[in-house]
Amino acid sequence: MTSVSDGPSRVTISDIAERAGVSIGAVSFALNGRKGVSDKTRERVLRIADEMGWAPASAARSLAESRTETFGMVLARDPRNLGAESFYMQFLAGLETELAQRGYGLLLQVVPSREEELATLQKWRRTRRVDGVLLMDVTLDDPRVELLAQPNALPALVVGDPSVAGTLSCVWTDDASSMEEAVRYLAGLGHTAIARVGGLAHFAHTRIRDDAFTKQMSRLGLSPTVLRTDYTAAEGARATREALASSVAPTAFVYDNDIMAVAGLAVAMELGRRVPDEMSLIAWDDSVLCEHTFPRLTALSHDVVAFGSHVARRLFGVVDGAEPGHFKDSTPVLIPRASTAPAPGSA
Amino acid sequence: MTSVSDGPSRVTISDIAERAGVSIGAVSFALNGRKGVSDKTRERVLRIADEMGWAPASAARSLAESRTETFGMVLARDPRNLGAESFYMQFLAGLETELAQRGYGLLLQVVPSREEELATLQKWRRTRRVDGVLLMDVTLDDPRVELLAQPNALPALVVGDPSVAGTLSCVWTDDASSMEEAVRYLAGLGHTAIARVGGLAHFAHTRIRDDAFTKQMSRLGLSPTVLRTDYTAAEGARATREALASSVAPTAFVYDNDIMAVAGLAVAMELGRRVPDEMSLIAWDDSVLCEHTFPRLTALSHDVVAFGSHVARRLFGVVDGAEPGHFKDSTPVLIPRASTAPAPGSA
């Protein structure tokens, strides 16, 4: 496992100048983001510096011989959607609990695209801005995983399933088991028409939940309905409304976050469907919000704050050179509250 | 206005060594956080360096001649409470929208106490970790305002009222006007027993809302009820429950955030009080959540994402040496939805 304190870098500015066929001065200008070289030259120099695994030597090292005391997290998300669900703030809060104890800060950057996400990670490595990074919202064949598995890459931890972590360490939750539990619970209450209101399809954890839902429904001889959303309350409401208007309306819904479940509950009330008598709802993840609706929401409960702290501890491990590993966090468990009941007519 | 690009620092390590009566080497060890000096010496050197306004010169400057491309935010809050309300994530999302456009990151640190908050700000200045800082949750006589008003301090922006910003720039919202509007609106609907469910008393903005509520109620010849909470859903529910159990139960409630209003709505439903026929509720700030409850919540609406972006732009201004100023953001406006109606018996 590569660590930032692994002795001096062997690649020098002269090496880069030679490979790029430009002067040492030009390389220096390019690496320090100063004027004096063309954009084209700057891009070539930065690319070559990246390829060669260059990191600033003396200047950076004399400023902070060892650590930056900062972890980085770059998110390719629409900033407006970040605020809607409670997951991220809970997760950040958990990270901060651990970081604060060690005097670390979190460098958070939200970017508009996956390309910018990669560029930011490369820039952070080049400028030694952080000691390590967290990878969130991992997709299948995620290019960040490949980038960070290279020698001289920033120490990194995947927050997600081992199946998409490659050779990197990861912290994960067994979402498949949780989903199976939710389906078994609803089927046990006599529900046969169950809908999953899922999040964005390109995220690996969405795919894992989709698969688990579909397989468990099939095992029980039931026909699965998967509704696609972008995690927003508006989409959760729309999906619920459309499903309830269909010829075989579901009598139970499993939502991929808390805010969509709350929105689904409001749609049910507006349409005069009694919850839980006529319709059951399950939220995932559980949150303070789920405990303060009426009726209170049955939820798959996972201590997201503790999860964030666990992730921070594992990233400290990675930075300190611990053996890579796949670390399982606690599995979300079903907390039955007042939003689930036997299916209508099944009693 | 002090700026990080204001030419070279005039205080040298020798100056500090002379004042502290120790060797230059000892100062260097202390400032760079290396072993080789006693804790006592380290503390004295750091204190003297702070007093003299020392900032690292050559090493830091040669690494990044101008900017760190990072803004800092340190919060003295219980991390578990940070995730409950949507304000912070919306605000962060707004900041990030602006920062992302300029390639800036946000260094976020959550600390357990006000003392640690001050220490973190001092450390950031000493190590040039950030280009500027935001002050949130400003209190009356806030020691951070005094610290950051000193020469050589980090460029800073207060997110809060001009009355507590001292000589620093600030971005603020006219909460007093918004509160007056909410009270007038409820009084216009015939409500006479109105309760404010307020946040933490030591925050300046809580005090401003308290005062505006009390004054406006008095102007209308009504007796004000202010209930104190810590912004959590549990406290919002408790305050609502207690108020409804009192001999003159309020018929209208104005909550200091969205999650407490949602919790209050659930309490009303549980107790069989019909909203809005028997009880009116107003949330502040408005959020996606308020639009997806049933009935939907009347709210004081403020675009918190846009507010965050505005704050980021003003901090760029401060760092660039703009004239200090008190910048007013848009005033939260009342959005009547389905949770407010004429007071019972007033029609």
Boltz contact constraints between the chains, C-beta under 6 A:
constraints:
  - contact:
      token1: [A, 59]
      token2: [B, 62]
      max_distance: 6.0
  - contact:
      token1: [A, 59]
      token2: [B, 63]
      max_distance: 6.0
  - contact:
      token1: [A, 60]
      token2: [B, 63]
      max_distance: 6.0
  - contact:
      token1: [A, 62]
      token2: [B, 59]
      max_distance: 6.0
  - contact:
      token1: [A, 63]
      token2: [B, 59]
      max_distance: 6.0
  - contact:
      token1: [A, 63]
      token2: [B, 60]
      max_distance: 6.0
  - contact:
      token1: [A, 63]
      token2: [B, 63]
      max_distance: 6.0
  - contact:
      token1: [A, 79]
      token2: [B, 93]
      max_distance: 6.0
  - contact:
      token1: [A, 79]
      token2: [B, 96]
      max_distance: 6.0
  - contact:
      token1: [A, 79]
      token2: [B, 97]
      max_distance: 6.0
  - contact:
      token1: [A, 80]
      token2: [B, 305]
      max_distance: 6.0
  - contact:
      token1: [A, 82]
      token2: [B, 89]
      max_distance: 6.0
  - contact:
      token1: [A, 82]
      token2: [B, 93]
      max_distance: 6.0
  - contact:
      token1: [A, 83]
      token2: [B, 86]
      max_distance: 6.0
  - contact:
      token1: [A, 83]
      token2: [B, 89]
      max_distance: 6.0
  - contact:
      token1: [A, 83]
      token2: [B, 90]
      max_distance: 6.0
  - contact:
      token1: [A, 83]
      token2: [B, 93]
      max_distance: 6.0
  - contact:
      token1: [A, 84]
      token2: [B, 288]
      max_distance: 6.0
  - contact:
      token1: [A, 86]
      token2: [B, 83]
      max_distance: 6.0
  - contact:
      token1: [A, 89]
      token2: [B, 82]
      max_distance: 6.0
  - contact:
      token1: [A, 89]
      token2: [B, 83]
      max_distance: 6.0
  - contact:
      token1: [A, 89]
      token2: [B, 89]
      max_distance: 6.0
  - contact:
      token1: [A, 90]
      token2: [B, 83]
      max_distance: 6.0
  - contact:
      token1: [A, 93]
      token2: [B, 79]
      max_distance: 6.0
  - contact:
      token1: [A, 93]
      token2: [B, 82]
      max_distance: 6.0
  - contact:
      token1: [A, 93]
      token2: [B, 83]
      max_distance: 6.0
  - contact:
      token1: [A, 96]
      token2: [B, 79]
      max_distance: 6.0
  - contact:
      token1: [A, 96]
      token2: [B, 110]
      max_distance: 6.0
  - contact:
      token1: [A, 97]
      token2: [B, 79]
      max_distance: 6.0
  - contact:
      token1: [A, 100]
      token2: [B, 110]
      max_distance: 6.0
  - contact:
      token1: [A, 100]
      token2: [B, 111]
      max_distance: 6.0
  - contact:
      token1: [A, 105]
      token2: [B, 107]
      max_distance: 6.0
  - contact:
      token1: [A, 105]
      token2: [B, 109]
      max_distance: 6.0
  - contact:
      token1: [A, 106]
      token2: [B, 108]
      max_distance: 6.0
  - contact:
      token1: [A, 107]
      token2: [B, 105]
      max_distance: 6.0
  - contact:
      token1: [A, 107]
      token2: [B, 107]
      max_distance: 6.0
  - contact:
      token1: [A, 108]
      token2: [B, 106]
      max_distance: 6.0
  - contact:
      token1: [A, 108]
      token2: [B, 108]
      max_distance: 6.0
  - contact:
      token1: [A, 109]
      token2: [B, 105]
      max_distance: 6.0
  - contact:
      token1: [A, 110]
      token2: [B, 96]
      max_distance: 6.0
  - contact:
      token1: [A, 110]
      token2: [B, 100]
      max_distance: 6.0
  - contact:
      token1: [A, 111]
      token2: [B, 100]
      max_distance: 6.0
  - contact:
      token1: [A, 233]
      token2: [B, 288]
      max_distance: 6.0
  - contact:
      token1: [A, 233]
      token2: [B, 292]
      max_distance: 6.0
  - contact:
      token1: [A, 262]
      token2: [B, 292]
      max_distance: 6.0
  - contact:
      token1: [A, 263]
      token2: [B, 292]
      max_distance: 6.0
  - contact:
      token1: [A, 266]
      token2: [B, 292]
      max_distance: 6.0
  - contact:
      token1: [A, 266]
      token2: [B, 293]
      max_distance: 6.0
  - contact:
      token1: [A, 266]
      token2: [B, 294]
      max_distance: 6.0
  - contact:
      token1: [A, 269]
      token2: [B, 294]
      max_distance: 6.0
  - contact:
      token1: [A, 270]
      token2: [B, 294]
      max_distance: 6.0
  - contact:
      token1: [A, 288]
      token2: [B, 84]
      max_distance: 6.0
  - contact:
      token1: [A, 288]
      token2: [B, 233]
      max_distance: 6.0
  - contact:
      token1: [A, 292]
      token2: [B, 233]
      max_distance: 6.0
  - contact:
      token1: [A, 292]
      token2: [B, 262]
      max_distance: 6.0
  - contact:
      token1: [A, 292]
      token2: [B, 263]
      max_distance: 6.0
  - contact:
      token1: [A, 292]
      token2: [B, 266]
      max_distance: 6.0
  - contact:
      token1: [A, 293]
      token2: [B, 266]
      max_distance: 6.0
  - contact:
      token1: [A, 294]
      token2: [B, 266]
      max_distance: 6.0
  - contact:
      token1: [A, 294]
      token2: [B, 269]
      max_distance: 6.0
  - contact:
      token1: [A, 294]
      token2: [B, 270]
      max_distance: 6.0
  - contact:
      token1: [A, 305]
      token2: [B, 80]
      max_distance: 6.0
